[in-house]
C-alpha cells in the first residue's frame, strides 16, 4: 500500500477539488449523495497518503472531513428511507 500512497492521495485530492468545483458552479447539491461520497473518498485517499508520510495535521483534518461526510451520507440515506 505504501508504494501507491502518493497516487491514492492525488486521487483523493482530485475528488475533493472536483466536488468543490461542481458545488461552486451549482452543478451538484451539497446534500447529494454523490457530493458527499466524493468528499468521503477524497478525504480517505488523503488520509492514506499522509499516514505513510507521517504528516499528522492533514491526516487529522481529513479524518474529521471523512467523518463529517460519513455522517452526511447516513443522514441522506436515512432521510430517503423515511419516504
N, C-alpha and C positions, 0 to 999 in steps of 0.2 A: 504494500500500500504506500509506503514511504516514497517509492520510486515514482508514483503517479500523483503525489500530494499536490505539487505545484499546478499540474494540469487540472486537477479536481478543484483547486482554489480558483483558477481562472474561469472555469465553467460556472462556479458559484458566483463569481463577480459579474459575469455576463448576465446570469439570471436576475440578479438584484438590479443591475443597471437597466436591463430590458423592462423589468416590472415597473421601475420608476419612470422610464420613458413613456411606456404605454399609459400609465396613470396620468402623467403630466399632460399628455395630449388627448386626454379623455377617450382613449381607445379601449379602456378597461376600467372597471369599477373597483374601488378599494375593498368592497365586500364580496368580490367574486372569488370563487374557489381557485381559479387559475392564477390570479394575482397573489393570493396567499400561498399557494403551492410554490410559485416561483420564488417568493421570499423565503419559504422554509428550506427548499433545496439549495437555494443560493447561499443562505447562511450556513447550512450544514457543510457545503463544499468549502467555504472559507474556514470553518472550524477544523476540518481535516487538515488543510494546509498549515494553519497556524499552530495546530497541535504538534505536528512534526518539526516545525521550526522553533518551537518553544517560545512563541510570541504571544504572551498572555493577554495584553489589552484587547487586541482584535478578536482573540479567541473568546473571551468573556462577553464582549459586545455581541458577537454573532451567536453565542449560545442563548443569550437573552432574546436576540432578534428571532431565533428559531422558536423559542418558547412562545413568544407573542404570536407568531404566525400559526403555530400549532393550536393555540387557544382560539384564534380567529377561525381556523378551519373547523374545529369542533363546534363552534357556535354556528357557523354556516350550515354544517351537516345536521346539527340538532334542530335548528330552525326549519330546515327543509323537511325533516322527518315529521314535524308537527303539522304540516299542511298536506 
